[in-house]
Amino acid sequence: MSDKRFLPALVTFCLTAGLICLLCLSPVTADAQQSGEITGRVVTDDGKGASRVSVVLYPAGSRQGGVPSSHVALVTTDEDGNFRFTDLTPRVYQVSVSQTKEYVLSPMLDAGEIRQNYYRVGDNVTITLSRGGVITGRVTTPEGDPMVGGMVSATMLRDAGGNRVRQFTGRPRLTDDRGIYRLYGLAPGVYVVSASAASLLSPPLPDAKQVKAYHPSSTADTATEVTVASGGEVTGIDIALRNDRGYAVSGTVVGSGNPSSPYLVPTVSLVNLATGSSLNRSANRVGNSNGFAFDDVSDGEYEIVARRGGDNSAEDFASSPRGVTVKGSDISGIELRLATLVSISGKVVIEPSAGLCESKNRFGKEEILLFPRRKEILPQSSPAPVRDRSYDVGDDGEFTLSSLEAGTYHIESLLPDENWYLRSITIPSPATGRGATVATAGVSLSSGINLKSGKPVTGVTLVVAEGAAGLQGRILAEKEGSPLPARLRIHLVPVEPAAANDLLRYAETLTRGEGAFEFKNLAPGKYWITARAVDDQEGANRLPVSWDDTERARLRTEAETLKNEVVLKPCQRISGQVVRFN
């Protein structure tokens, strides 16, 4: 297996084996930065060290040419839960720990904060594991008999912080000879639980196309939700299988030519829009096309898409997502046409400065991560949640954001130095070949970078400047003693009229415990601060408010009316800022 194929395979193994990504980021000191180490400790929620836990470290991002397998490391915690990775080169890393039968990673209450998932040389990390929850119950056939060896699984709809996640959790469990099942090691959150007659231990039910049922005896869109607490056990989540017949969804995957590797076959995903659960099939070669078929699909609304990896360093392929409505009959003849995914490439430039900010740290361009975010709401069938697809930068500043579907994109950055901020993004002008600013003061970024199928965008320049400011504070109720909403989002809006459409000057973040908030890597300037309650139905694919022209204008009007103003000078760190919420 080549180095390029090794890392994705390892990461896939980590996920399927129950490995969980870390969430806590510790500050870097100049001495630690020179040590070439990332250290940490795995503890349980009572503060005791967790021994003999496997910890995996691997480079973050997707550098052109792949990541050498020698850069992936595995260690085991000692008796007190300590671990250490040594001889690391400067870049950004991700760390995972193995999930035990009893413990899961403590929940992240503010999903979407990209800064919490990545680590650099010199970081010291504390990983806290909490006791996992349990769901148990009994599965019966439509006739009321125990379903022996039936498959039962749980899908998380919302995590402990109320964030909509829609992700499959853990591996399916089989019912015993009494029809009893037990799902353990569940992270706190809200789930739906489903069971199917597909069995390894007993003959199938008479109708081979019988579809899965959800607790208590429902379809996916009418399933009863189950709330799991840390260390808690929810009993009596019984499921009565139904006699509902499943239907076939079939078609062909065409395009993309013939890959040189016989293992590069298209994968077709059929996503239930009601629950986010996905069925996946590998297409089978038939003549010059690839056929696929799902034969156990229940009535409902779905999204279907095909994907296939590229040869060697070639771009991957994907079809445009299509909506599918299943209602009382089979659906055939669906054609999914693969198109080459495209890329954005360019260079990161660090703007020279005369030591504007005092800093003992020395960071390189290779410690920057970039995140291409599509302006359009991501389809349910997207292979990665929002902000999960990161790309690293070479030590020469070169980057390639590859395997992107057609659409309009903005580029977000994760900078290693709190004194840096992203000042501008430019692309060559088609008319003159000179740099045309697409993200700087006074120029709207509403159009973003438009990617068309088969047409990569090159020559993009990201200018990183020194002098960034930071802001910490807390939200308090306007009326003393009044409760705050469970979740709030804080917005920073540039006051200067010339920056009204400069999207790099807008910032937003979720509050943490007791209304606390923090911003880093801000461009110096004058800002209005405003807070909004977070909608309980908000999904993981939510986009920043400032990206929409109408919503941005509304946000500015709201912020200007409140006139909660703060002036941030270059390199300034403000703490204790108080914002009142009415």
C-alpha positions as CSV (number, residue, x, y, z in Angstrom):
1,M,0.0,0.0,0.0
2,S,1.4,3.4,-1.0
3,D,2.0,6.2,1.5
4,K,-0.9,8.1,-0.1
5,R,-3.4,5.3,0.6
6,F,-2.1,4.5,4.1
7,L,-3.3,7.5,6.0
8,P,-7.0,7.4,4.9
9,A,-7.0,3.7,5.5
10,L,-5.6,4.2,9.0
11,V,-8.1,7.0,9.8
12,T,-11.0,4.8,8.5
13,F,-9.8,2.0,10.7
14,C,-9.6,4.3,13.7
15,L,-13.2,5.4,13.2
16,T,-14.6,2.0,12.7
17,A,-12.7,0.6,15.6
18,G,-14.3,3.2,17.9
19,L,-11.5,5.8,18.0
20,I,-12.5,9.3,19.0
21,C,-10.9,12.6,18.1
22,L,-9.7,14.9,20.9
23,L,-11.2,18.2,21.5
24,C,-9.1,20.2,24.0
25,L,-6.2,22.5,22.9
26,S,-3.5,23.7,25.3
27,P,-1.3,26.7,24.9
28,V,2.2,26.3,23.3
29,T,5.2,27.7,25.0
30,A,8.4,28.6,23.2
31,D,10.4,25.9,25.1
32,A,7.8,23.2,24.5
33,Q,7.6,24.2,20.9
34,Q,11.3,23.3,20.4
35,S,10.9,19.9,22.1
36,G,9.3,18.1,19.1
37,E,6.7,16.6,21.5
38,I,3.0,16.4,22.1
39,T,2.2,15.1,25.5
40,G,-0.9,14.6,27.5
41,R,-3.0,12.6,29.9
42,V,-6.2,10.6,29.6
43,V,-8.4,10.8,32.7
44,T,-11.8,9.6,33.6
45,D,-14.4,12.1,34.8
46,D,-13.5,11.5,38.4
47,G,-10.0,12.7,37.7
48,K,-8.2,9.3,37.7
49,G,-5.7,8.4,35.1
50,A,-6.9,5.9,32.4
51,S,-4.2,3.3,31.9
52,R,-3.6,1.1,28.8
53,V,-5.6,3.4,26.5
54,S,-4.4,3.4,22.9
55,V,-3.6,6.9,21.6
56,V,-3.1,7.6,17.9
57,L,-1.4,10.7,16.4
58,Y,-1.5,11.5,12.7
59,P,-0.9,14.6,10.5
60,A,-4.0,16.8,9.9
61,G,-4.9,18.0,6.5
62,S,-4.3,16.6,3.1
63,R,-1.0,17.6,1.7
64,Q,-0.4,17.1,-2.0
65,G,1.4,13.8,-2.5
66,G,0.2,12.1,0.7
67,V,1.5,11.7,4.2
68,P,4.3,9.2,4.8
69,S,3.1,6.3,7.0
70,S,6.1,7.0,9.3
71,H,4.3,10.1,10.5
72,V,1.5,8.1,12.0
73,A,2.2,7.0,15.6
74,L,0.5,4.9,18.3
75,V,1.3,4.8,22.0
76,T,-0.4,3.4,25.1
77,T,-1.0,5.4,28.3
78,D,0.9,4.5,31.4
79,E,-0.6,3.5,34.8
80,D,-1.4,7.2,35.5
81,G,-2.9,7.8,32.0
82,N,0.1,9.8,30.6
83,F,1.2,9.6,27.0
84,R,4.0,11.2,24.9
85,F,4.8,11.5,21.2
86,T,8.4,12.5,20.4
87,D,10.5,13.6,17.5
88,L,7.7,15.4,15.8
89,T,8.2,17.8,12.9
90,P,6.4,21.1,13.0
91,R,2.9,20.9,11.4
92,V,-0.7,20.3,12.6
93,Y,-1.7,17.0,14.1
94,Q,-4.9,15.1,15.2
95,V,-5.0,12.7,18.1
96,S,-7.5,9.9,18.8
97,V,-8.1,7.7,21.7
98,S,-9.6,4.3,21.8
99,Q,-13.1,4.0,23.2
100,T,-13.5,1.5,26.0
101,K,-16.6,-0.5,26.9
102,E,-17.4,1.9,29.8
103,Y,-16.1,5.3,28.7
104,V,-16.6,7.7,25.9
105,L,-15.1,11.1,25.2
106,S,-16.7,13.8,27.2
107,P,-19.1,15.7,25.0
108,M,-18.2,18.8,23.1
109,L,-20.9,21.4,23.9
110,D,-20.0,23.8,21.1
111,A,-19.7,21.8,17.9
112,G,-18.3,23.6,14.9
113,E,-15.4,25.3,16.7
114,I,-12.5,24.2,14.4
115,R,-9.8,25.3,16.8
116,Q,-10.7,22.5,19.2
117,N,-9.7,19.6,17.0
118,Y,-6.1,20.2,16.1
119,Y,-2.7,20.1,17.9
120,R,0.8,21.4,17.3
121,V,4.2,20.5,18.6
122,G,4.5,21.6,22.3
123,D,0.8,21.1,23.2
124,N,0.0,19.3,26.4
125,V,-3.5,17.8,26.3
126,T,-5.9,16.5,28.9
127,I,-8.5,14.1,27.5
128,T,-11.4,13.4,29.8
129,L,-13.5,10.3,29.3
130,S,-17.0,10.0,30.7
131,R,-19.0,6.9,31.4
132,G,-21.0,5.8,28.4
133,G,-24.7,5.5,28.4
134,V,-26.8,2.4,27.6
135,I,-30.0,1.7,25.7
136,T,-31.6,-1.7,26.1
137,G,-34.9,-3.3,25.2
138,R,-36.6,-6.1,23.4
139,V,-37.3,-6.7,19.7
140,T,-40.2,-8.8,18.5
141,T,-41.5,-10.0,15.2
142,P,-44.7,-8.7,13.7
143,E,-46.4,-11.7,15.3
144,G,-45.1,-10.8,18.7
145,D,-42.4,-13.5,18.9
146,P,-38.8,-12.7,20.1
147,M,-36.6,-11.6,17.2
148,V,-33.5,-13.8,17.6
149,G,-30.2,-12.4,16.2
150,G,-31.9,-9.2,14.9
151,M,-29.7,-6.2,14.2
152,V,-30.2,-3.1,16.4
153,S,-28.5,0.2,16.1
154,A,-28.7,3.8,17.4
155,T,-28.4,7.0,15.4
156,M,-27.6,10.2,17.3
157,L,-29.8,13.1,16.3
158,R,-28.4,15.8,18.7
159,D,-25.4,15.7,21.0
160,A,-25.4,16.8,24.7
161,G,-25.1,20.4,23.7
162,G,-28.2,20.3,21.5
163,N,-26.2,20.4,18.2
164,R,-27.8,18.4,15.4
165,V,-25.4,15.8,14.3
166,R,-27.3,12.9,12.7
167,Q,-24.6,10.3,12.9
168,F,-24.5,6.6,13.4
169,T,-23.1,5.7,16.8
170,G,-21.2,2.5,17.6
171,R,-21.7,-0.8,15.9
172,P,-25.0,-2.7,15.6
173,R,-25.7,-5.3,18.3
174,L,-27.6,-8.6,17.9
175,T,-30.6,-9.6,20.0
176,D,-30.3,-12.7,22.1
177,D,-32.6,-15.7,22.2
178,R,-35.2,-13.6,24.1
179,G,-35.0,-10.8,21.6
180,I,-33.1,-8.7,24.1
181,Y,-30.5,-6.2,23.0
182,R,-28.1,-3.9,24.8
183,L,-26.3,-0.9,23.2
184,Y,-23.5,0.4,25.4
185,G,-20.8,3.0,25.2
186,L,-23.1,5.7,23.9
187,A,-22.2,9.3,24.2
188,P,-24.7,11.6,25.9
189,G,-27.3,12.9,23.5
190,V,-30.7,12.2,21.7
191,Y,-31.1,9.1,19.6
192,V,-33.5,7.1,17.5
193,V,-33.1,3.3,17.8
194,S,-33.9,0.9,14.9
195,A,-34.0,-2.8,14.4
196,S,-34.1,-5.0,11.3
197,A,-34.9,-8.6,10.6
198,A,-31.6,-9.1,8.9
199,S,-30.1,-11.8,11.1
200,L,-27.0,-13.9,11.3
201,L,-28.5,-16.4,13.7
202,S,-32.0,-17.2,12.4
203,P,-33.8,-17.5,9.1
204,P,-35.1,-14.3,7.6
205,L,-38.8,-13.4,7.9
206,P,-41.0,-14.4,5.0
207,D,-40.7,-11.0,3.2
208,A,-37.0,-10.7,2.4
209,K,-37.5,-7.0,1.7
210,Q,-39.0,-6.2,5.1
211,V,-37.4,-2.9,6.2
212,K,-36.1,-1.8,9.6
213,A,-38.5,-0.5,12.3
214,Y,-37.8,2.3,14.8
215,H,-38.8,2.4,18.4
216,P,-41.6,1.7,19.3
217,S,-42.9,0.4,16.0
218,S,-42.4,3.3,13.6
219,T,-41.0,4.5,10.4
220,A,-37.9,6.7,10.4
221,D,-39.8,10.0,10.3
222,T,-42.1,9.1,13.2
223,A,-39.6,7.4,15.5
224,T,-39.7,8.2,19.2
225,E,-36.5,10.0,20.4
226,V,-34.5,8.5,23.3
227,T,-32.4,10.7,25.5
228,V,-29.2,9.2,27.0
229,A,-27.3,10.7,29.9
230,S,-23.6,10.2,30.8
231,G,-23.4,6.8,32.6
232,G,-27.2,6.4,32.4
233,E,-29.1,3.4,31.3
234,V,-32.4,3.7,29.4
235,T,-34.5,0.6,29.6
236,G,-37.7,-0.6,27.9
237,I,-36.9,0.7,24.5
238,D,-38.8,-2.1,22.8
239,I,-39.2,-2.4,19.0
240,A,-41.9,-4.3,17.3
241,L,-41.0,-5.1,13.7
242,R,-43.5,-4.2,11.0
243,N,-44.7,-6.0,7.9
244,D,-43.8,-2.9,5.8
245,R,-42.4,-4.0,2.6
246,G,-39.1,-2.5,1.3
247,Y,-38.7,-1.3,-2.2
248,A,-35.8,-1.4,-4.7
249,V,-33.9,1.7,-5.8
250,S,-31.5,0.9,-8.7
251,G,-29.6,2.4,-11.5
252,T,-26.2,2.9,-13.0
253,V,-23.1,5.0,-12.4
254,V,-21.5,6.3,-15.6
255,G,-18.6,8.5,-16.5
256,S,-15.0,9.0,-15.2
257,G,-13.4,6.5,-17.5
258,N,-11.9,3.2,-16.5
259,P,-9.6,3.4,-13.4
260,S,-6.4,1.5,-13.6
261,S,-7.0,-0.1,-10.2
262,P,-9.8,-2.8,-10.0
263,Y,-10.4,-1.7,-6.4
264,L,-11.5,1.8,-7.4
265,V,-15.2,1.1,-7.8
266,P,-17.9,3.7,-7.3
267,T,-19.7,3.7,-4.0
268,V,-23.4,4.8,-4.0
269,S,-24.9,6.4,-0.8
270,L,-28.6,6.7,-0.2
271,V,-29.3,9.0,2.6
272,N,-32.6,9.2,4.5
273,L,-33.4,12.9,4.9
274,A,-35.6,12.3,7.9
275,T,-32.9,10.7,10.1
276,G,-29.6,11.2,8.2
277,S,-28.9,7.5,8.2
278,S,-27.2,6.1,5.1
279,L,-27.2,3.0,3.1
280,N,-24.1,2.3,1.0
281,R,-23.5,0.0,-1.9
282,S,-20.5,-0.7,-4.1
283,A,-21.4,-0.6,-7.7
284,N,-20.8,-3.7,-9.8
285,R,-19.2,-3.4,-13.3
286,V,-21.7,-4.1,-16.1
287,G,-20.3,-3.4,-19.6
288,N,-19.2,0.2,-19.7
289,S,-21.1,1.3,-16.7
290,N,-21.5,0.3,-13.0
291,G,-24.9,-1.0,-11.7
292,F,-26.2,-0.5,-8.2
293,A,-29.3,-1.6,-6.3
294,F,-30.8,-1.1,-2.9
295,D,-33.5,-3.6,-2.2
296,D,-34.7,-2.7,1.3
297,V,-35.7,0.9,1.1
298,S,-38.8,2.2,3.0
299,D,-41.1,5.0,1.9
300,G,-39.6,8.4,2.4
301,E,-37.4,11.2,1.0
302,Y,-33.8,10.4,0.1
303,E,-30.7,11.8,-1.4
304,I,-28.5,9.7,-3.6
305,V,-24.9,10.3,-4.8
306,A,-22.0,8.2,-6.2
307,R,-18.3,8.7,-5.5
308,R,-15.1,7.1,-6.7
309,G,-11.5,7.7,-5.8
310,G,-9.0,8.9,-8.4
311,D,-5.9,7.1,-9.6
312,N,-2.6,8.0,-7.9
313,S,-2.6,11.8,-7.5
314,A,-5.6,12.4,-9.7
315,E,-8.7,14.1,-8.4
316,D,-11.6,12.1,-7.1
317,F,-15.0,11.8,-8.8
318,A,-18.5,12.4,-7.6
319,S,-22.0,12.8,-9.1
320,S,-24.4,15.6,-8.3
321,P,-26.7,14.6,-5.4
322,R,-30.2,13.7,-6.5
323,G,-33.4,13.7,-4.6
324,V,-35.4,10.4,-4.6
325,T,-38.9,9.9,-3.3
326,V,-39.9,6.3,-2.5
327,K,-43.6,5.8,-2.1
328,G,-45.2,2.4,-2.5
329,S,-43.1,1.2,-5.5
330,D,-39.7,0.4,-6.8
331,I,-37.6,3.0,-8.5
332,S,-35.2,2.1,-11.4
333,G,-33.2,3.7,-14.1
334,I,-31.5,6.3,-12.0
335,E,-28.3,7.5,-13.7
336,L,-25.6,9.0,-11.6
337,R,-23.0,10.6,-13.8
338,L,-19.5,11.0,-12.2
339,A,-17.6,14.2,-12.8
340,T,-14.1,15.1,-11.8
341,L,-13.9,17.0,-8.6
342,V,-11.9,20.1,-8.8
343,S,-9.4,22.1,-6.7
344,I,-8.3,25.5,-5.5
345,S,-4.6,26.0,-5.3
346,G,-2.3,28.9,-4.5
347,K,0.1,30.3,-1.9
348,V,0.0,31.6,1.7
349,V,2.1,34.8,2.1
350,I,3.1,36.1,5.6
351,E,3.1,39.9,5.4
352,P,6.5,41.3,6.6
353,S,6.4,43.2,9.8
354,A,8.9,44.8,12.2
355,G,8.1,42.7,15.2
356,L,4.7,44.5,15.7
357,C,3.7,42.1,18.4
358,E,6.0,40.7,21.1
359,S,6.0,36.9,20.8
360,K,8.3,34.2,22.0
361,N,6.8,31.6,19.6
362,R,8.1,31.0,16.1
363,F,5.7,29.3,13.7
364,G,6.0,28.3,10.1
365,K,3.5,28.3,7.2
366,E,3.3,24.5,7.5
367,E,1.5,25.0,10.8
368,I,-1.5,26.6,9.1
369,L,-4.7,24.7,8.2
370,L,-7.2,25.8,5.6
371,F,-10.8,25.0,5.4
372,P,-12.8,25.4,2.1
373,R,-16.4,26.0,3.0
374,R,-19.1,25.8,0.4
375,K,-21.5,28.7,0.4
376,E,-24.4,26.5,-0.6
377,I,-25.8,24.3,2.2
378,L,-24.1,21.0,2.1
379,P,-26.2,18.0,0.9
380,Q,-27.1,15.4,3.5
381,S,-24.9,12.9,1.5
382,S,-21.8,15.0,2.0
383,P,-19.0,12.7,3.1
384,A,-17.7,15.1,5.8
385,P,-19.4,17.3,8.3
386,V,-18.9,21.0,8.1
387,R,-15.3,22.1,8.8
388,D,-14.1,18.5,9.0
389,R,-12.2,18.7,5.7
390,S,-8.9,20.4,6.5
391,Y,-5.9,21.0,4.2
392,D,-2.4,21.8,5.3
393,V,0.1,24.1,3.8
394,G,3.7,23.4,2.7
395,D,6.6,25.1,4.3
396,D,6.9,27.1,1.1
397,G,3.3,28.3,1.6
398,E,1.9,26.3,-1.4
399,F,-1.5,24.7,-0.9
400,T,-4.0,22.7,-2.8
401,L,-7.6,22.3,-1.7
402,S,-8.5,19.2,-3.6
403,S,-11.5,17.0,-4.4
404,L,-14.1,19.8,-4.2
405,E,-17.5,19.6,-5.8
406,A,-18.7,22.4,-8.0
407,G,-20.1,25.3,-6.1
408,T,-19.1,28.6,-4.4
409,Y,-16.5,28.5,-1.7
410,H,-15.0,30.7,1.0
411,I,-11.7,29.8,2.6
412,E,-11.3,29.8,6.4
413,S,-8.0,29.5,8.2
414,L,-6.7,28.1,11.5
415,L,-3.6,30.1,12.3
416,P,-0.9,28.9,14.8
417,D,0.0,32.4,16.1
418,E,-2.6,34.4,18.0
419,N,-0.9,37.5,16.6
420,W,-1.7,36.6,13.0
421,Y,-5.0,37.2,11.1
422,L,-6.1,36.6,7.5
423,R,-6.0,40.0,5.9
424,S,-6.9,39.3,2.3
425,I,-7.6,36.6,-0.4
426,T,-6.8,37.4,-4.0
427,I,-7.0,35.7,-7.3
428,P,-5.4,36.6,-10.7
429,S,-7.6,38.9,-12.7
430,P,-8.6,37.2,-16.0
431,A,-8.2,40.5,-17.9
432,T,-4.7,41.6,-16.7
433,G,-3.2,38.6,-14.9
434,R,-2.7,40.8,-11.9
435,G,-4.0,40.2,-8.4
436,A,-7.7,41.1,-8.1
437,T,-8.8,41.4,-4.5
438,V,-11.8,39.2,-3.6
439,A,-11.5,39.6,0.2
440,T,-10.3,42.9,1.5
441,A,-11.8,46.0,2.9
442,G,-14.7,47.4,1.0
443,V,-15.1,44.5,-1.5
444,S,-18.0,42.1,-1.2
445,L,-17.3,38.4,-0.7
446,S,-20.9,37.4,-1.4
447,S,-19.9,35.7,-4.6
448,G,-17.0,33.8,-3.1
449,I,-14.7,31.6,-5.3
450,N,-16.9,29.9,-7.9
451,L,-15.8,26.4,-8.9
452,K,-17.1,24.7,-12.0
453,S,-16.8,21.0,-12.8
454,G,-13.5,20.2,-14.5
455,K,-12.1,23.8,-14.1
456,P,-9.7,24.2,-11.1
457,V,-8.9,27.6,-9.7
458,T,-5.2,28.4,-9.4
459,G,-3.1,31.3,-8.3
460,V,-5.0,32.2,-5.2
461,T,-3.0,34.2,-2.6
462,L,-3.8,34.3,1.1
463,V,-2.1,37.2,2.9
464,V,-1.6,36.6,6.6
465,A,-0.7,39.8,8.6
466,E,0.7,40.4,12.1
467,G,-1.2,42.5,14.7
468,A,-4.2,40.3,15.4
469,A,-6.3,41.2,18.5
470,G,-8.3,38.9,20.9
471,L,-11.5,39.4,22.8
472,Q,-12.9,37.5,25.8
473,G,-16.0,38.2,27.7
474,R,-19.3,37.0,29.1
475,I,-23.0,37.4,28.2
476,L,-25.3,38.6,31.0
477,A,-29.1,39.0,31.0
478,E,-30.3,42.6,30.6
479,K,-32.5,42.0,33.6
480,E,-30.4,40.8,36.6
481,G,-31.4,37.3,37.6
482,S,-33.2,36.5,34.3
483,P,-32.2,33.2,32.7
484,L,-30.2,33.2,29.4
485,P,-31.1,30.9,26.5
486,A,-29.4,27.5,26.6
487,R,-27.2,28.4,23.6
488,L,-26.1,31.8,22.3
489,R,-24.0,32.9,19.4
490,I,-21.9,36.1,19.6
491,H,-21.3,38.2,16.5
492,L,-18.7,40.8,15.8
493,V,-19.7,43.3,13.1
494,P,-17.2,45.9,11.7
495,V,-18.3,49.4,12.4
496,E,-16.4,51.1,9.6
497,P,-18.7,51.6,6.5
498,A,-15.8,50.6,4.2
499,A,-15.7,47.1,5.8
500,A,-19.5,46.5,5.6
501,N,-19.0,43.8,2.9
502,D,-15.6,42.6,4.0
503,L,-16.4,39.1,5.2
504,L,-13.0,38.6,6.7
505,R,-13.9,41.3,9.3
506,Y,-17.0,39.4,10.5
507,A,-16.7,36.8,13.3
508,E,-19.0,34.6,15.3
509,T,-18.7,32.1,18.0
510,L,-20.9,30.1,20.4
511,T,-20.9,30.8,24.1
512,R,-19.5,28.3,26.5
513,G,-20.2,27.7,30.2
514,E,-22.0,30.5,32.0
515,G,-22.2,32.7,28.8
516,A,-18.4,32.9,28.3
517,F,-17.1,33.6,24.8
518,E,-13.7,34.1,23.2
519,F,-12.4,35.4,19.8
520,K,-8.9,35.1,18.5
521,N,-7.0,36.1,15.3
522,L,-9.2,39.2,14.8
523,A,-8.2,42.0,12.5
524,P,-7.7,45.3,14.4
525,G,-10.5,47.7,14.2
526,K,-13.8,48.9,15.6
527,Y,-16.6,46.4,16.1
528,W,-20.2,46.1,17.3
529,I,-21.0,43.1,19.5
530,T,-24.4,41.4,19.4
531,A,-25.8,38.1,20.6
532,R,-28.5,35.9,19.2
533,A,-30.2,32.8,20.7
534,V,-29.4,29.6,18.7
535,D,-32.3,27.8,17.1
536,D,-32.8,24.3,18.5
537,Q,-33.3,23.0,15.0
538,E,-30.0,24.4,13.7
539,G,-28.0,21.7,11.9
540,A,-24.3,21.0,11.5
541,N,-24.3,22.4,8.0
542,R,-25.3,25.9,9.1
543,L,-23.4,28.7,7.4
544,P,-22.2,32.0,8.9
545,V,-24.8,34.8,8.9
546,S,-22.5,37.2,7.2
547,W,-22.3,35.1,4.0
548,D,-25.9,36.0,3.1
549,D,-26.3,39.5,1.8
550,T,-29.7,40.0,3.3
551,E,-28.9,38.5,6.6
552,R,-25.6,40.5,6.8
553,A,-27.5,43.8,6.3
554,R,-30.0,42.7,9.0
555,L,-27.2,41.8,11.4
556,R,-25.5,45.2,10.8
557,T,-28.8,47.0,11.5
558,E,-29.3,45.0,14.7
559,A,-25.7,45.6,15.9
560,E,-25.8,49.3,15.1
561,T,-29.0,49.8,17.0
562,L,-27.6,48.1,20.1
563,K,-24.3,50.0,19.8
564,N,-22.3,47.6,22.0
565,E,-19.0,48.9,20.7
566,V,-15.4,47.7,21.2
567,V,-12.2,49.0,19.7
568,L,-9.4,46.5,19.1
569,K,-5.9,47.8,18.7
570,P,-3.1,45.8,17.0
571,C,-1.9,43.0,19.3
572,Q,-4.4,43.9,22.0
573,R,-6.0,41.3,24.2
574,I,-9.2,42.4,25.9
575,S,-10.8,40.3,28.7
576,G,-13.8,40.8,30.9
577,Q,-16.0,42.3,28.1
578,V,-19.6,42.2,29.2
579,V,-22.5,42.0,26.7
580,R,-26.1,42.3,27.8
581,F,-28.7,40.1,26.2
582,N,-32.3,41.1,26.2
